[in-house]
């Protein structure tokens, strides 16, 4: 009998006794969902051939005196003198690396964007390492006390570098999880409170207004390479926070498109914009990478269209995946080059992984 109880308890912990997730779908009167009629999958608002406001064509990665690197543009730290924008929004932004952020809001809530500590979920992580692929250094990670005080976790899409099941289990089921449509079935089981949201839908956590907004990207979560049965079955989002008259925008993975102008027209000028600047180039398929990832100059153009009061870039760094980039910090070098060449007016504030700024 004792052995039976032990065996039953172990089986319960591993399988069916895990609490089921609580999943709900939030819609608003202005919600938008775009479906590809051919296969019933999601698609971007603005499809077809693109044009870009600015494109760097030569000498795009000159060395910069404020970026100190051990070798080339690898293992770098940005050490430039920066003027902190005096915005008085009440938000504090801490960059954990790649696309992961901890945000403290003006009235005391704490939220996570795309928290990923390690490289990939098992067993893909092991397979990737054994195949000789780039093995990512773990990024910064919130302390246990910080994780206990998280109110909400927001994911932009299901790609491995933005969504990790093991990290969800370490965060726990206390926070509310907010995702694009269709993404909840990728979660582990464990009593997680998950809200799926289409573009232009809105929800609240106390007085924190959370808006799901469009991005220009795609989705897939592949176990076997080059088999994409789940391609675009889940949506991809950006997120816009509003509280006490201040706004913060997290673009998620996205290419440049008219959706940035749409967001500004709907919500007004944005105070803080967290913008991706990496993974935009591949010698095998350069057009596709840029189609779904902003170059540094695309991000600067988008920030101007959003009327951002400050732009904080992400995607580069010592804990980045370096997908489609020349090096860990090549995207930052290109940004530092293009901000002068374009005479960009949006103020930048550049963080190293683990750093924070109160704005």
N, C-alpha and C positions, 0 to 999 in steps of 0.2 A: 504493500500500500504506500509506504514511504517513497519507494522508487517511482511508483506511478505518479504521485503528487509532484515529485521533482521534475520528472519528464514532462508532465502536463504544464507545469509552470514555465519551463524552458521553451516549450513549443508555443505557449501563449505569448511569451515575450517576443518571440521571433516572428509570429504570424498573426493569427486572427484576433488575438486579444488586444492588439493596439487599437486605441480609440479611433473611430472613423473621423475623417476630416469634415469640417463644416464648410460647405462651399455654397456661395450665393453669387448671383450675377447682378451687377448694378447697371442700370440704364438711366439716362436722363433725356429730356425732350430733345436736346440737340445731339444726341449720340449718333455716331456715324460708323457703319461697318461696310467695307467694300469686299465683295465676294467675286472671285473669278468663276464665271458661269460654267466654264469648261470642266472644272474639276471640283468646284465647291470649296476651294481654298481661299484664304485671304490674299489680298493684293494691296499695293500702295495706292495712295490717292492719285499720284501723278506718275503715270507709266510712260513708256516710250523713250525716244532718244532725248538726251539732256544737252543743255548748254550751260556753261559755267561762267560766272562773272569774271573770274581771274584764274589764270593757270601759270604756275611757275614752270618754265621750260628749260632753264639752264642755271648752273651754279646755285642750286636750291638748298645746299647743305653746308654753307661756309661755317668754319669754326667760329665760336663766339666766346669772348673773354669771360662772360659770366657763367659759363657752363664748364665746370671742372671735371674732367674725366680721367680715369686711370689709363685707358687705352682707346684711342680713336674717339668714338662717341658711345662707348660702353662704360658701365659702372660710373655713372655721372651724378653730380650734385649741382643744382642751380644755386649760385651764391651771389646773384645780382642784387643791388640795392633797389628796393621797391617802395613806392609810396602807397600806403594803405588807403584805399578809397574811403572817404568819410560818408558812408551811406546811412548809417544808423538804422539798419533794417531789423536788428536783433537776432539774425541768423548767425550761427557758427558752423563753418564748413571744415570737416577733417577728411583729407584724402587718404584712403587706405592703400591705393594703388590700382592701376588699370581703370576700371569703371566703378570701383567700390568707394562709397562715401558714408560717413556718419554726419547727419545734420541735426543740430539742435535749433529748435524753432524759437521765435520771439517769446512765446508764452510757456516754454519749458518742455515741449514734447521732444522726443528723440526718435529719429527715423534712420533707416539704412536704405541706401540705393545699391542694388546689384552686389550684395556681399559675397565675395568668393575668396577664400583663404588659400586653397591649394589649386593645383592645375586643372584636373579633371576628376569627375566621378570615377570610382572603380566600376568595371575593370578597364575602362578606356585609358585611365592614367597609366597603369602598368604597361599596357600594350604600346602606348605612345612612347614611354621611356625606353622600353626594350627595342623599339624600332629605330632608336637614335634621334628622335625628334627633340626639339628644343625643350628643355625641362625648366619650367618657370620657378623662380625663387618665390617662396610664399610672401605675400604682401603683409603690411601692417594689419593688425586685427584688434577689435575692441577687447577691453578687459572683461572679466566675468561680471564685474559690477556694472559696466556699461551695458552689457548684453541683457542683464536683468532689468534694466530701465528702458529698453527699447519699446516704443509704442507701436511702431509700424515698420514693416519691411516691404519695399517696393522693387519689383523686378521689371526690367524692360523687355526681356525676351528669353527664350530657353537655350540659347547657345551656351556651351560649356563654360566659356570665360565670363559669363554673367549670371549663371545659375548652377549651384552645386548642392546636391541633396544632403551630403554629409554636413555641410555648413548649416543647412536648415535645421538639422537635428541638434546641432550644438547651440543654435540660437534658441530653440525650444518653441513651444506652442503658446507662450504668453502674449507675444505681439500679434497684431493683425497683419495678415499678408495680403498685399494688393498686386494683382497681376493682369496682363492682357488676357483677352478671351481665349479659352481653350487650354490654358496653361496649368490649371489646377490638377489635372490628371497626371502631371509629371512629378507631383510632390510625393514624398514618402508618407505613409500612414502614421498618424500620431496625434490626432485631435487638433490639427491646425485649422485656424479660422481664416479662410481664404475668400477674398472678394475678387471676382473677375470683372474687368471693366473695359468696354469699348472706347474708342476715341471720342473725346468731348463728353465723357460722363464725369460725374462729380460725386464725391462722398465726403464725409466729415469725421474727424476724430476730435471731439469737443469743438473748439472753435478753429481748428486747423482744417482748411479746405484743400482737398486733394483732387486735382483734375488729371484724368488720363488724356493725353494729347497724341496726335499722330507723330510717327517717325517714318522714315523711308528706308526700309530694310527688308528682311526676310527671316524665316525661322526653319530650323531643322535640328534634330538631336539624334545623331547617327551613332549606332553601335557598330555596324559593319561599314567600312569605308566605301564610299561611292554608291551606297544604297540609300535613297532619300524617300522612303515611303511616307515619312511624316512631314515632308516639305510643305511649309506654309499652312499647316493645319492649325497652328496657334498664331495669334496675332502678336504684334510688336508695338510697344508704346514708348512715348516720352512721358514725363511727369511734371506738373506745375503745382507748386505749393503756394497757398495764400494765407496770410495771417497778419492781423494788425496793420493792414494796408501795405504789407511788403510781400514781394513775390520771389520765388526761387524756381528756376527751370533746370531740369535734368533731361538732356536730349536723348539719352540712350544711344545705342548704335544707330547711325542714320547716315544716309547720303544727303547731298544738297538737293532741295526741291522747293516748290512753292509753299509747302506746308509751314515753313518758318514764317512767311508773311501772313498766312492764315492765322497762326497762333497769335501773332502780335495784333492783328485786327480784332480778334475775339477777346483777348485778355488785356490788351494795352501793353505799354512798355514794361520790360522785365528788369527787376533790380539785379539779380544774380543769375548768371547763365553758366552752367557746367557743360562744357562743350567738348566732344571728341575730336581729336586731331590726328589719329593714327590709323594704320591698317588700310591704307588707300591705294596701295600699289602692289602689283605682281607682274613680273616680266612675262608670265604665261598668259595672263588675262588682265591687263591694266584697266581696261574700260569697266569690267565688272566690279573690281574692288572699289574703284572710285564711285561707281553707281550707288553703292550701299554704305560707303564710309566717306566722311568729309575729309578732304585734305586740310592742312592748316589754313590755306587761303579760303577754302569753302567755309570753314568754321568762322573765320573773321567776317566774311560776307553775311553769313547767317546771323551772327551777333549784331551786326549793323541793322539788319532787317528786323530783328527782334527789339531793337533799341535797348540793348542790355546796358546797364550802368556799370557792370564789370563782368568780364569773361574769365572763368577759371578753366584752363584746358586740362584734358585727361587722355589717357591711352598710351602715352609714352612711359618710360620709367624702368627702373631696375627690376621691378616685379611684373613687367608687361610680358605679353606673349610674343611680341615682335612679329605678329602675323602681317605680312605684306609691307614690312618696314626694313630699311637698310640696317638699322641697329636699334638698341634700346632707346636712344634719345635722338634719332634722326628726325622724327616728327617735330620735336621741340626746336631743334636747330632750324628747320624749315619755317616754323612759326616765327621765331625771332628774326629771321631774314625777311619774311613776307610782311610782317607788321610794319616794318619801315618802308619796304618797297611800295606797299599799298597805301601808306600814310593812313593806316587804320585809326579811327577815332575812338573805338571802344577801348576803355582801359583794360589792361590785362593784370592778373595777379597769378603768379606761377608758384606752385607748391611742389615740394619733394614729397615722396611717399611718407605718410605718417604725420605730416605737418597740418596745422589747422590755422584758420583765420576767422576772427569775429568781425562781421561786417554790419 
